[in-house]
Amino acid sequence: LKNNTPPDAVILQDSLAKCLPITFIAQRQTYVCLDASPEDHGGDIDKRIHVHKKVFNNNIKKAAKDITHLKQSKEIDYLYLSTNSYRERMKFFNQDGYTKKYSNEDIVILQVN
């Protein structure tokens, strides 16, 4: 993540509990995180949790609409996903023009264009 994103990137991760690797190791700002205070993110933390839940909704058809909305909001620069989470939503990310910046067997990083 640190090598494939700019220092000022805002990252939305598929798990609200994946903040430590993103904030401390990769030194990137997360959009929302359960183990950080609202002041760390700025803005309305409840709104951000709501956005996260909608994008990573288990109902993939409903999530597809929110994936499109997320791109249009311009609040998030990159998505940090587990490979499984990406596979479940891949066709929606691909058709909405997200660019894969990095992937391995565990994670996928998508740029929000």
C-alpha positions in Angstrom: 0.0 0.0 0.0 2.7 2.4 0.9 4.6 1.7 -2.3 1.5 1.9 -4.6 -0.4 5.0 -3.3 0.6 8.6 -2.7 1.1 9.8 0.9 -2.1 11.9 1.0 -4.3 9.0 -0.2 -7.5 8.3 1.6 -8.2 4.5 1.8 -11.5 2.7 2.3 -10.8 -0.9 3.5 -13.3 -3.7 3.3 -12.9 -4.5 7.0 -13.3 -1.8 9.6 -10.7 -3.6 11.7 -7.8 -3.4 9.2 -6.8 0.1 10.3 -3.5 -0.6 12.0 -1.7 -1.9 8.9 -3.0 1.0 6.8 -2.4 3.8 9.3 0.8 2.8 11.0 2.7 0.5 8.6 1.6 2.1 5.3 1.2 5.6 6.8 -2.1 6.3 5.0 -5.3 7.8 6.2 -8.3 5.5 6.4 -11.8 6.8 5.5 -13.3 5.1 8.5 -12.0 2.8 11.2 -13.4 1.2 14.3 -10.2 1.6 16.3 -9.7 5.3 15.7 -11.5 8.3 17.1 -13.8 10.4 14.9 -11.4 13.2 15.1 -8.8 11.1 13.3 -11.0 11.1 10.2 -12.8 14.4 10.3 -16.4 14.7 9.3 -19.3 12.6 10.4 -18.1 9.2 11.5 -21.6 7.7 11.4 -22.0 8.8 7.8 -18.6 7.1 7.0 -19.6 3.9 8.6 -22.9 4.0 6.7 -21.0 4.4 3.4 -18.7 1.5 4.3 -21.6 -0.8 5.1 -23.4 0.1 1.9 -20.3 -0.6 -0.3 -19.5 -3.8 1.4 -23.1 -4.9 1.7 -23.6 -8.7 1.4 -26.3 -8.0 -1.1 -24.1 -7.5 -4.1 -26.8 -5.9 -6.3 -27.4 -3.2 -3.7 -23.7 -2.7 -3.2 -23.2 -2.2 -6.9 -25.2 1.1 -6.8 -23.2 2.3 -3.8 -19.9 1.4 -5.5 -20.9 3.8 -8.4 -21.9 6.5 -5.9 -18.6 6.1 -4.0 -16.7 6.8 -7.1 -18.7 9.9 -7.8 -18.3 11.2 -4.2 -14.5 11.8 -4.6 -14.0 11.3 -0.9 -12.0 8.2 -1.3 -8.8 7.7 -3.4 -8.2 3.9 -3.0 -9.9 0.7 -1.9 -8.0 -1.9 0.1 -9.8 -5.3 -0.3 -9.2 -8.9 0.6 -9.0 -11.0 -2.6 -12.2 -12.7 -1.7 -14.1 -9.4 -1.2 -12.7 -8.2 -4.6 -13.8 -11.3 -6.4 -17.4 -11.0 -5.0 -17.6 -7.4 -6.4 -15.1 -7.5 -9.3 -17.6 -7.0 -12.1 -19.0 -3.9 -10.4 -15.6 -2.3 -9.8 -14.4 -3.2 -13.3 -17.5 -1.7 -15.0 -17.3 1.5 -13.0 -13.7 2.2 -14.0 -11.7 1.5 -10.8 -8.1 0.7 -11.7 -6.3 -2.2 -10.1 -3.0 -0.8 -8.7 -1.7 -3.8 -6.9 -2.8 -7.4 -6.1 -1.4 -10.5 -4.6 -3.0 -13.7 -3.2 -4.3 -11.8 -0.1 -5.2 -8.2 -1.1 -6.2 -6.0 -4.0 -5.7 -2.2 -4.1 -8.0 -0.3 -6.4 -7.7 3.3 -7.4 -10.9 5.3 -7.6 -10.6 7.2 -10.9 
